[in-house]
Amino acid sequence: MAQVSIARVRDRVRSAFWLVSALCAVAAVVLAVGIVSVDELIGDFQSRFLFPGPPEGARSLLGAIITAMITFTGLVFSITVVVLVLTSNQFSPRILRTFVRDRTIQWSLGIFVATFVYAMTVIRTVLGTNADGAFVPRIAVTVAFLLVLASVGLFIVYISHIANMIRVSSIIATIGEQSRRLIEDRYPAGPPPPTSTPTPTLPDTATVVANRRPGVVVSVNERGLTEQARRKNLVVALVPRVGDFVPAGAPLLRVCGDLEPGFEGDLVERVALDDERTMEQDVAFGFRQLVDIAEKALSPALNDPTTACQSVDAMHDLLRRLVTRTSPSGGVADTDGQVRLIVRRYLFDDFLAVAVAEVWHFGRDSTQVPERLTTMLRDLESAARPEHRPAVQHWLAVVSGAAGDAPRPG
């Protein structure tokens, strides 16, 4: 775990759908045992605010809570699955990760499971009958009742939240917000950090390190790779870009320098692969999700160009941020200013091609889409830095019909 980036660890924790429920279940057991211990310590304490009933009444109440919470949990899980299926079919299967990572959904399931586990733990401590050897943990039973009230309130919040989440405007806004945060991190405003030497080009004789298992490059521990390269006086280049699929045995790294036998494993472990693209370091994946929503909306099955235009608007905001910034260098320097790592990055031209090419291909016959793309490109042209303006002018000519059909991106 130490070899992967902090973003990778954070994404794994956030995407673990079971983690919050498991933590809530453990916390419920600890809470139940603790409160029952307090009940045993203070004895049969009577209060107008605590459960007043006998053991049989406590068992009945806790049994009803257990049954209700199982039903609640099953209902929430069923609604979540239905929402996942609908959004996958209606928009794009690549946005399902957003729902899995949603904290309201995770905590709703977690609190319902916690209430069930809490009641199960407490009911076993209710002893005796009305007449003989009775023990009722009145504080614990009262807390179980309060947890049910909290669960009912959370269920109302969950229904409202899930209804809002499946709105296309909310989905597009969420993807846009994630992309903006990532742009600020990966493509910050202002001049790129200077290095003491220009980014080197590795010779053809550089050692090729093969990928060990198939997967998509989701993140790179740049600090770890740079430090490893500095220690061994190497220069390391990542062959694919973040977001690219790499088959097993294909080149993953190219290393210039005296690479010790076995050391390549330390380098490979600092490149995280997964089964699908994520928003850890992959800004282009945000564009890909928005383009997929636009393409789905433009399909004959849906024929919803307004949704496609909403996606274009979201990409317009992202592109306007990028068009005013310099593309960062692919070189990562060590503490001495020596470039030790070369990472291929998406440039503005790449983002623009992803955003425009396919939407134009499928939406050129729409009434709304060409006009919206033209408006976006003209605004980008007015705000673009000199090095970005030729790409914007090219796509503006394509959309205006002066340069023929647009090539499909790879």
C-alpha positions in Angstrom: 0.0 0.0 0.0 2.9 2.3 0.6 4.0 2.2 -3.0 0.7 3.5 -4.5 -0.2 7.2 -4.5 -2.3 8.8 -1.8 -5.0 9.5 -4.4 -5.2 5.7 -5.1 -5.6 4.9 -1.4 -8.3 7.6 -1.0 -10.2 6.3 -4.1 -10.1 2.7 -2.9 -11.5 3.7 0.5 -14.2 5.9 -1.1 -15.2 3.3 -3.6 -15.5 0.4 -1.1 -19.3 0.2 -0.9 -19.2 -2.3 2.0 -16.7 -0.3 4.2 -19.1 2.2 5.8 -21.7 -0.6 6.5 -19.0 -2.8 8.1 -17.7 0.1 10.2 -21.2 1.0 11.3 -21.9 -2.7 12.3 -18.8 -2.9 14.4 -19.6 0.5 16.0 -23.1 -0.8 16.8 -21.8 -3.8 18.6 -19.4 -1.7 20.6 -22.1 0.8 21.4 -24.6 -1.9 22.5 -22.1 -3.6 24.8 -21.0 -0.3 26.3 -24.6 1.0 27.0 -25.7 -2.4 28.4 -22.7 -2.3 30.7 -23.8 1.1 31.9 -27.3 -0.3 32.5 -25.9 -3.1 34.6 -23.8 -0.7 36.6 -26.7 1.6 37.5 -29.3 -1.1 38.0 -33.0 -0.8 37.2 -33.0 3.0 36.9 -36.5 4.4 36.3 -37.0 7.6 34.3 -39.8 9.2 32.3 -37.4 9.4 29.4 -36.4 5.7 29.4 -38.2 2.6 28.2 -40.6 1.7 31.1 -41.7 -1.8 30.1 -41.0 -5.3 31.4 -38.6 -7.8 29.8 -41.3 -9.2 27.4 -42.1 -5.7 26.3 -38.4 -5.0 25.6 -38.1 -8.2 23.6 -41.2 -7.3 21.6 -39.9 -3.8 20.8 -36.4 -5.0 19.9 -37.9 -7.8 17.8 -40.0 -5.3 15.9 -37.0 -3.1 15.3 -35.0 -6.1 14.0 -37.7 -7.0 11.5 -38.3 -3.5 10.4 -34.6 -2.7 9.8 -34.1 -5.8 7.7 -37.0 -4.7 5.6 -35.6 -1.1 5.4 -32.1 -2.4 4.4 -33.5 -4.6 1.7 -35.7 -1.8 0.4 -32.8 0.6 0.2 -30.6 -1.9 -1.4 -33.3 -2.7 -4.0 -33.8 1.0 -4.8 -30.1 1.5 -5.2 -29.8 -1.5 -7.6 -32.7 -0.2 -9.7 -31.2 3.3 -9.9 -27.8 1.8 -11.0 -29.5 -0.2 -13.8 -31.6 2.8 -15.0 -28.7 5.3 -15.0 -26.4 2.8 -16.7 -29.0 2.3 -19.5 -30.1 5.9 -19.7 -26.8 7.7 -19.5 -23.5 5.7 -19.3 -22.2 2.6 -17.4 -19.1 4.7 -16.6 -21.0 6.9 -14.2 -22.0 4.0 -11.9 -18.8 4.7 -9.8 -20.3 8.0 -8.8 -23.3 6.3 -7.2 -21.2 3.6 -5.5 -19.0 6.4 -4.0 -21.9 8.5 -2.8 -21.7 9.0 0.9 -25.5 9.4 1.5 -26.2 6.0 0.0 -23.3 4.4 1.9 -24.4 5.9 5.2 -28.0 5.1 4.7 -27.2 1.4 4.4 -24.7 1.7 7.2 -27.1 3.2 9.7 -29.8 0.7 8.8 -27.4 -2.2 9.3 -26.1 -0.6 12.5 -29.6 -0.3 13.9 -30.3 -4.0 13.1 -27.0 -5.2 14.6 -27.5 -3.0 17.7 -31.0 -4.4 18.4 -29.7 -7.9 17.8 -26.9 -7.3 20.4 -29.2 -5.7 23.0 -32.0 -8.3 22.8 -29.8 -11.1 24.0 -29.1 -9.1 27.2 -32.8 -8.9 28.2 -33.2 -11.5 30.9 -36.0 -13.2 32.8 -39.7 -12.6 32.8 -42.1 -10.1 34.5 -41.8 -12.0 37.8 -38.4 -13.7 38.1 -34.8 -12.5 37.6 -35.8 -9.7 35.3 -33.2 -7.4 33.7 -34.1 -4.8 31.2 -31.3 -2.5 29.8 -33.6 0.5 29.7 -31.0 2.9 28.4 -30.0 0.5 25.6 -33.6 -0.2 24.6 -34.3 3.6 24.5 -31.2 4.1 22.3 -32.5 1.4 19.9 -35.8 3.4 19.7 -33.9 6.6 18.9 -31.8 4.8 16.2 -35.1 3.8 14.6 -36.2 7.4 14.5 -32.9 8.4 13.0 -33.2 5.7 10.4 -36.7 6.9 9.4 -35.3 10.4 9.0 -32.3 9.2 7.0 -34.6 7.1 4.8 -36.6 10.3 3.9 -33.3 12.0 3.1 -32.1 9.0 1.1 -35.3 9.0 -1.1 -34.9 12.7 -1.7 -31.2 12.4 -2.5 -31.5 9.4 -4.8 -34.4 11.2 -6.7 -32.1 14.2 -7.2 -29.1 12.1 -8.1 -30.7 10.5 -11.1 -31.5 13.9 -12.7 -29.3 14.3 -15.7 -28.4 17.9 -14.6 -27.2 16.6 -11.3 -25.1 13.8 -12.9 -23.5 16.2 -15.3 -22.9 18.8 -12.5 -21.2 16.1 -10.3 -18.9 15.0 -13.1 -18.1 18.6 -13.9 -17.2 19.3 -10.2 -15.0 16.3 -10.0 -13.2 17.3 -13.2 -12.7 20.9 -12.0 -11.1 19.7 -8.8 -8.8 17.4 -10.8 -7.9 20.2 -13.3 -6.8 22.4 -10.4 -4.6 19.6 -9.1 -3.2 18.3 -12.3 -3.2 21.4 -14.5 -2.8 24.3 -12.0 -3.1 27.9 -13.2 0.1 29.9 -13.6 3.4 29.0 -15.2 4.6 25.4 -14.8 7.2 24.8 -12.1 10.7 25.3 -13.5 13.3 22.6 -13.7 17.0 22.9 -13.9 17.2 20.9 -17.0 14.8 20.4 -19.9 12.7 17.3 -20.1 15.0 14.7 -21.6 14.1 12.3 -24.5 15.1 8.8 -23.7 17.3 7.0 -26.3 16.0 3.9 -28.1 18.4 1.8 -26.1 16.6 2.5 -22.9 15.6 -0.6 -20.9 11.9 -1.5 -21.4 10.0 -2.8 -18.3 7.0 -4.9 -19.2 3.6 -4.7 -17.6 2.8 -7.6 -15.3 -0.9 -7.8 -15.6 -3.5 -6.3 -17.9 -5.3 -3.2 -16.7 -5.9 0.5 -17.0 -3.4 2.9 -15.6 -5.4 4.8 -13.0 -2.7 6.6 -11.1 1.1 7.1 -10.8 3.0 7.6 -7.6 5.1 10.3 -9.1 6.9 11.2 -5.8 7.7 7.6 -5.2 9.0 6.9 -8.7 11.1 10.1 -8.7 12.7 9.2 -5.4 13.4 5.6 -6.5 15.0 7.0 -9.8 17.1 9.5 -7.8 18.4 6.8 -5.5 19.6 4.7 -8.4 20.5 7.6 -10.7 17.9 6.6 -13.3 15.5 8.4 -15.6 12.1 6.7 -15.9 9.5 7.3 -18.5 5.9 6.0 -18.3 5.0 4.6 -21.8 1.2 4.8 -21.6 -0.8 7.8 -20.4 -2.9 7.7 -17.3 -6.2 6.3 -18.5 -4.7 4.0 -21.2 -5.2 0.2 -21.1 -2.0 -1.8 -21.0 -2.0 -5.6 -21.8 0.2 -8.0 -19.9 3.7 -8.0 -21.3 3.4 -4.7 -23.1 5.8 -1.9 -22.3 4.9 0.0 -19.2 8.2 1.9 -18.4 11.3 2.8 -20.2 14.4 3.2 -18.0 17.6 5.0 -18.8 20.5 4.1 -16.6 22.0 1.1 -14.9 18.9 -0.8 -13.9 19.7 -3.4 -11.2 18.2 -6.9 -11.6 14.9 -7.1 -9.7 14.7 -3.3 -9.1 12.1 -3.0 -11.9 9.5 -4.5 -9.5 9.9 -1.5 -7.2 9.2 0.8 -10.1 6.2 -1.2 -11.5 4.5 -1.3 -8.1 4.3 2.5 -8.1 2.0 2.5 -11.2 -1.5 1.5 -10.1 -3.7 -0.4 -12.5 -7.4 -1.2 -12.3 -10.2 -2.8 -14.3 -11.7 0.6 -15.3 -10.7 4.3 -15.5 -11.2 6.5 -12.4 -11.0 10.1 -11.6 -7.9 9.8 -9.4 -5.5 11.5 -11.9 -7.4 11.1 -15.2 -8.9 14.4 -16.2 -9.7 13.0 -19.7 -12.1 10.5 -18.0 -14.3 13.3 -16.9 -14.5 14.4 -20.6 -15.2 10.8 -21.6 -18.1 10.5 -19.2 -19.7 13.7 -20.5 -19.2 12.7 -24.1 -20.8 9.3 -23.4 -23.8 11.0 -21.9 -24.0 13.3 -25.0 -23.7 10.3 -27.4 -26.3 8.4 -25.5 -28.7 11.3 -25.7 -28.1 11.7 -29.4 -28.8 8.1 -30.2 -32.0 7.3 -32.1 -33.3 5.4 -29.1 -33.4 8.5 -26.9 -33.2 11.5 -29.3 -32.5 14.0 -26.6 -30.3 16.7 -28.0 -31.0 19.0 -25.0 -29.2 16.6 -22.7 -26.3 16.5 -25.2 -26.1 20.3 -25.1 -26.0 20.2 -21.3 -22.9 17.9 -21.6 -21.4 20.4 -24.1 -21.9 23.2 -21.6 -20.2 21.3 -18.9 -17.2 20.6 -21.2 -17.2 24.2 -22.2 -16.5 25.2 -18.6 -13.7 22.7 -18.3 -12.1 23.6 -21.6 -12.2 27.3 -20.8 -10.2 26.6 -17.7 -7.6 24.6 -19.7 -7.4 26.9 -22.7 -6.1 29.8 -20.5 -3.3 27.6 -19.0 -0.1 26.3 -20.2 0.1 22.6 -20.7 2.3 21.1 -17.9 5.6 19.6 -18.8 5.9 15.8 -18.6 9.1 16.0 -16.6 9.1 15.5 -12.9 12.3 16.7 -11.1 13.8 15.5 -7.9 14.9 17.7 -5.0 18.1 18.6 -6.9 16.2 19.8 -10.0 17.1 16.9 -12.1 14.3 15.4 -14.2 13.9 11.8 -13.1 10.4 10.9 -14.3 8.7 11.5 -17.6 4.9 11.1 -17.6 2.9 11.5 -20.9 0.1 13.9 -20.2 -3.0 14.9 -22.1 -2.6 18.3 -23.8 -5.3 20.8 -24.5 -5.5 19.6 -28.1 -6.3 16.1 -26.8 -9.1 17.3 -24.5 -10.6 19.4 -27.2 -10.6 16.5 -29.7 -12.3 14.2 -27.1 -14.9 16.9 -26.3 -15.8 17.8 -29.9 -15.1 15.0 -32.4 -17.7 12.4 -31.4 -20.4 14.9 -30.3 -20.0 16.5 -33.7 -20.0 13.2 -35.5 -23.3 12.1 -33.9 -25.0 15.5 -33.5 -24.2 17.3 -36.8 -27.7 16.8 -38.0 -29.3 18.1 -34.8 -30.6 21.7 -34.7 -29.1 22.5 -31.3 -25.7 20.7 -31.2 -23.8 22.5 -34.1 -24.9 25.9 -32.8 -23.9 25.0 -29.2 -20.5 23.7 -30.3 -19.9 26.8 -32.5 -20.7 29.1 -29.6 -18.3 27.1 -27.3 -15.4 27.1 -29.8 -15.8 30.8 -30.6 -15.6 31.6 -26.9 -12.6 29.3 -26.5 -10.9 31.1 -29.4 -11.3 34.5 -27.8 -9.8 33.2 -24.5 -7.1 30.8 -25.8 -3.4 31.2 -25.3 -1.5 31.5 -28.5 -0.3 27.9 -28.5 -3.9 26.6 -28.1 -5.6 28.8 -30.6 -4.7 26.7 -33.8 -6.5 23.6 -32.4 -9.6 25.7 -31.5 -9.6 27.2 -35.0 -9.3 23.8 -36.6 -12.4 22.4 -34.8 -14.2 25.7 -35.4 -13.6 25.3 -39.1 -14.8 21.6 -38.9 -18.0 22.5 -37.1 -18.6 25.5 -39.5 -18.3 23.1 -42.4 -15.1 24.6 -43.9 -12.8 21.7 -43.2 -14.7 18.5 -44.1 -15.5 15.8 -41.6 -13.8 15.5 -38.3 -11.4 12.5 -37.7 -12.5 10.1 -35.0 -10.2 10.2 -32.0 -8.3 7.0 -31.1 
